[in-house]
């Protein structure tokens, strides 16, 4: 068989022998009755019982079976089974009456009797039931033809039977008994003839439903009618006795009728849809016999007339009447069929024309393939769809036109379709590539239907749809800006790499990459330039991974990228780690090179990279999470570096999560306390203000500084929940500081309080200047006693809005301090735009001001700027007396730090306020700053600019205080 023949070959369907047991039992029962009738049942009395009451029992069993089936199953055939039940009941009643006379009363059955009327009532229900079983005609003409066919068959049988045996029966005597007896003798054969006619008509016009059950019922009635015909014969009737072999035929007919409903029940339970017609020639043969039946009936009628003529008898009136009626019915039927055929021919021509126009004008290609796989018909649409003429495709093999890679799946689907039952799956659909006239492959979708052992293909070109689906799939799995795989596709590839990892895949790793400083590029150069930078970074990342090795680069979102590096089979763990770390470091250097963006501007970003290896038992989600943790560790450790994941990172994350959870509860449980650090005037040592600082006292008694618990809360990610927590802490800190300052003022300590607030909190809509004014009024604190420190310079905070808010606060009397001055360009920009009253030097400027001449000049310049602007200055982080002297000599007015005092609780703060201040060191002789240590010169007074030696006056510096915080007394 060729490849195309393999495509269309039908698998063989084998049938079983289900339901043989009931048939065997039925055959044994009927055969046993026939054997008993042949041997005479052993005694005349038993023969009478079996011949009368045995037939009655079989008929009543058939009636019960048909009645049970008719009552339990609704449908179009239900009345037929109920009528068959009534017919069998009449037969059973007639046999019971017959047995009553012969067995019980012991005398012959009179003629006519009740049994005769019961037997006569057997035929009408059966005849009507046969009509119900017949296939309903679809038009009035077919109804007329059905009646004419029945009359033709019945008339021919009447003619033949009358000529052979019934003529002498029609000669009635003068007395009433002879007339009744003759009428009864004629009624039996005539009703049987009608029933035979219906059986013959039904055989050609039976319904397709419950075919086996209907055939069984037809066989039952045919056997009964045959026995009735034999019984009507004078030769058999004169010698008939109950229990003879003729009763076996009636018994078998009743048994078959009783078995027919069970055949219908088994068919409904199995419900075997016909896979195909079992014999292709049976349909035309059955149709030919159905068409020839009227003519055969007319021939039988003619034989009856000829028999009378050849027998030398005159033509009987009954024969002549029936023969004329048959001929007339045949003529009428022929005229009706001729007109119906003309109408059907016209309808067929119209439908064929309509179908041809639909096929030829359809945009789909319709192809009919023979069972051998050869294309027998191709619609004209093939030239427009495939670029090939229909005549060129006809006669070619279907398999030669399908892409070789798609031929296997197509063959499999077609075989599966042909093996399925047509009722369950009338059509199927396939998609494959089809060769066009230009040699290209087109994506074709075809709907397949069965057609005389072959197939009908209704095909259409779906190439554009397939391309669009591929594009949509690509867009769903790739980043639209860089065209790198997105997070979803990268996750699937990581899962595939981990799930399919073999021994040679050892060393597979995931790299998470974050571009440091990318936000500054967006803020300074613009988002368009930032997008261009991301495209260039993606190109560099794509070029850095190995092509064709399974490695994958992806953009996860924003400025975060990732890379999957598959292992190379290296057995040594140290070598694998070294190789991946070298790849990551080369990638970091490559991404950190300058980028030239829109307008020729050159910008730089760094790269923080986290690396995690796929260890045995590591899930894809855990592997990506580990790389993410390592990347954030790299950012927290200073950025622009590579960090390898270690298990303690996860433990640290768990610890931070636990602390963050406790921190959320601490905000509501009142575990925060407020400490204050004195701000000292450098000239007099007087305490001029206090700086409020929050502390978290955990349940274990540990105090966390603001830097510690804010770092825990923030964790480097800046989530919305952490931002809300920071805002809630700032609100609590401001309210507590104002409340305590007002209480101290009422107790005679009117010192201002400094409260640190982030710039984002100052521009928050939930904290307008009116809210600050309301807070001060509620606690009775003058607005001049509150100093708000701007703690950061978040570039996301608009300076215009911040300037407006700070201006409104200043108009209320609140003073504004700029914290961390000198730590970056943002502080200079804030100093230029914002209304500032106090500058707080960053501790980094104070730490080395004594030792470093460069830092000394920078700090002196910043203090000079503050003095020129008329601002007060506060140095933070002052720890040494030398720093106090140096800063005071530069013009710094105030300081805070461990050189005076650490943060104090309320009790110790009040004691310090009662003392009034702290001692400050006296001026030293001039120092030449610039060496590693300060150089002291002796002399008699003056500062660094005086001439001549001065004698230093001995004085004692106050001891340097410890930097440890004062513990909070238990409450």
Protein Blocks (a to p, Z undefined) as FASTA:
>chain_A
ZZklmmmpccdddddfehklmmmmmmmmmmmmmmmmmnonopaklmmmmmmmmmmmmmmm
mmmmmmmmmmmpgcjklmmmmmmmmmmmmmmmmmmmmmmmmmmnopacddddfklmmmmm
mmmmmmmmmmmmpccdfbfklmmmmmmmmmmmmmmmmmmmmmmmmmmmmmccfbfklmmm
mmmmmmmmmmmmmmmmmmmmmmmmccfehklmmmmmmmmmmmmmmmmmmmmpmklmmmgc
ehiaklmmmmmmmmmmmmmmmmmmmmmmnopacfbdfblklmmmmmmmmmmmmmmmmmmm
mmmmmmmmmnopacdfklmmmmmmmmmmmmmmmmmmmmmmmmmmmmmmmmmmmmmmmmmm
pmbdcddddfkopafbdcfklmmmnopafklmgopafklmpcfklmmmmmmmmmmmmmpc
fklmmbccdddddddfkopacddddddddeehiacdddddfklmmmmmmmmmmmmmpcfk
lopacfklmmmmmmmmmmmpcfklgoiacdddddehklmmmmmnopklmmmmmmmmmmmm
mmmpcghilpacddfbhjbccdddddehiablklmmmmmmmmmmmmmmmmmpccddehhi
acddddddddddddehiafklmmmmmmmmmmmmmmnngaiaddddfklmmmmmmmmmmmm
mmmmmmmnopaccdddddddfklopafbdcdddddddfkopacdfklmmmmmnnonopak
lmmmmmmmmmmmmmmmmmmmmmmmmnopaccddddddfklmmpmklcfklmmmmmmmnop
afklpccddfbdcfklcfklmmmmmmmmmmnopacddehihiamklmmmmmmpccfbdcd
dfklmmmmmmmmklmmmmmmmmmmmmmnopacddehiabfklmmmmmmnopabdcdjklo
ccddfklmmmmmmnopacdddddddddehifbdcddedeedjfkbgcjdddddddddddd
dfbdcddddZZ
